[in-house]
Amino acid sequence: MTTPTDTLTVKENEDGTFTMEWDREDPVWSWLNTLSEEEITKIIRDHVDNMMNDETLNSIINDDSLTLDETSQ
């Protein structure tokens, strides 16, 4: 069985903005075809806001476990 290819790509532009592209015929992403740029931006902003307000996620982000302890150096 083959794994379907995800046709959604997100690229960061030199000016710090992002560009999204997808196959308009892809059944996974074709729902984006009906949205305006403003609607897509709102969906992304709302999701980021929800993530930033998620206490569990923020506790993981704030726990900087990737920093070496002074005792392990």
C-alpha positions in Angstrom: 0.0 0.0 0.0 1.4 3.4 -0.9 1.2 6.4 1.4 -0.6 9.4 -0.2 1.5 12.5 -0.9 0.5 15.5 1.2 0.1 18.3 -1.4 0.1 21.1 1.1 3.3 23.1 1.2 4.1 26.1 3.3 7.1 28.3 2.4 8.6 31.2 4.3 9.2 34.2 2.0 12.3 36.4 2.4 10.1 39.2 3.8 8.9 36.9 6.7 5.5 36.2 5.2 4.4 32.7 4.3 3.0 31.2 1.1 0.7 28.1 1.1 0.2 26.0 -2.0 -1.9 22.8 -2.5 -3.3 20.6 -5.3 -6.7 22.1 -5.8 -8.0 18.5 -6.7 -6.6 16.9 -3.5 -9.6 15.7 -1.5 -7.7 16.4 1.8 -7.0 20.1 1.0 -9.7 21.0 -1.6 -11.8 22.7 1.1 -9.2 25.5 1.1 -10.2 26.3 -2.4 -13.4 28.0 -1.2 -11.7 30.3 1.4 -10.3 33.7 1.0 -6.7 34.7 2.1 -8.3 36.5 5.0 -10.2 33.4 6.1 -7.2 31.2 5.9 -5.2 33.8 7.9 -7.9 33.9 10.6 -7.9 30.1 10.9 -4.2 30.1 11.4 -4.2 33.0 13.9 -7.0 31.5 15.9 -5.2 28.1 16.1 -1.9 29.8 17.2 -3.8 31.8 19.8 -5.4 28.6 21.1 -2.0 26.9 21.2 -0.5 29.8 23.1 -3.3 29.7 25.7 -3.0 25.9 26.2 -1.5 25.5 29.7 -0.3 22.0 29.0 1.5 23.0 25.8 2.9 26.1 27.4 4.3 24.1 30.3 6.1 21.8 27.8 7.5 24.9 26.0 8.5 26.6 29.2 10.2 23.5 30.5 13.5 24.0 28.7 14.6 20.4 29.1 17.0 20.7 26.1 19.3 23.0 28.1 22.2 21.2 29.8 22.1 21.2 33.6 25.2 22.6 35.2 25.8 19.2 36.8 26.0 17.4 33.5 28.6 19.7 32.0 
